[in-house]
Amino acid sequence: MTDSPMTAPAAPSASAGEVLSGYLTTQAGAFLRALPQAVGEAGSRPGSLPASAAGADDLLRAVRRIGGALHTFEAAFEPGWAGELRTELAWLLDLLGREPGYRRRSSRLLAALDSLSDTGADTPGMLAGHAGAPKARALLERQLTLARTRAHTALLQELRTARLHALADRMTLLSGEVPLLDAAAGRDGSVLTRQAAAALGALAAGTERLPLARAVQPYGGDGLHRLAVLPAARGASPVADADALLAADDEPWHRVRVLVKRARYALEVCAVPTAELDRLDEVLDRHRDASDAAATASTAARTPRITPATAYVLGVVHADQRLEVEAARYAFGHQWPKLPHHGWHEWATA
């Protein structure tokens, strides 16, 4: 962690409306610059990395930041306009994120399987020479390639619809004028720090609900044997599906990941350094990727008519990724208590 304190910024001389307008205009411009490049990349072969893969990433960054600002500072905007735009941005975010998500799962799972089945003379993997390893790798590669192709096809279809063109038109208008409420436009810029503090407070509250006591060891074996206490769904079977239980166990962590991003973007609007939250964001991204990869391995292991050896290997890969989940939780729990000592906690609770 950095040694420099993350202190509350001095109240800006610009009004709240000027600060928000400047931020959103910049992000809308980034959206419009990245859109043609991202649409062009969507026409490339599914799963391939084009010569310039930055377009889709830049577009995703702009979408997340605009959506985050609209959420945190929603009181400053016309309610109907902000709500509709957030809905459209969420649609595009989901659409753009599917294919890269499958690509991340493929890279993570195949790398893990290759490491586990490595036949190096010095330190062979625990699955070295196992008959099921090549078949498990081929199965994962085939299923994830098919999923990427379907996501790519869906993206191409949606990028040709009027819905995307309408969203681009909204971004064009946003790059010129932000529809702020009159009361917010003239308020002192310090009001934004209070709203950003509310985002930090929501993050702190979400973190308090995490079972951090179960993530105090770097090897989180206990997390593989015992899940957090889950509320029983009304009418649900007492013996629930294992994947559903794991998904419910991961959900609070995924929620905190969203809260970290919102807090980061709120601090960006207020021109406050976000290095500490950047690191937490990276940890929770790893948590999400490992969780998704484990679920993919579990699904693959239930493929009909595969051999027991293949299913066994996929089970080992699943356990390996769940250990990665526990490692990410440990890293988060190790970093989070240090944040209050960097000044933002006092600002958020002032």
Secondary structure, DSSP 8 states (H G I E B T S, - for coil): --SS--------SSBHHHHHHHHHHHHHHHHHHHHHHHHHHHTS-TT---S-THHHHHHHHHHHHHHHHHHHTGGGB-HHHHHHHHHHHHHHHHHHHHHHHHHHHHHHHHHHHHHHT---SSS--TTTT-THHHHHHHHHHHHHHHHHHHHHHHHHHHHTSHHHHHHHHHHHHHTT---B-HHHHTSBTHHHHHHHHHHHHHHHHHHHTS-GGGG-SSS-HHHHH--------TT--SS--HHHHHHHHHHHHHHHHHHHHHHHHHHHHTT---HHHHHHHHHHHHHHHHHHHHHHHHHHHT-TT--HHHHHHHHHHHHHHHHHHHHHHHHHHHHGGGGGGGSHHHHHH-
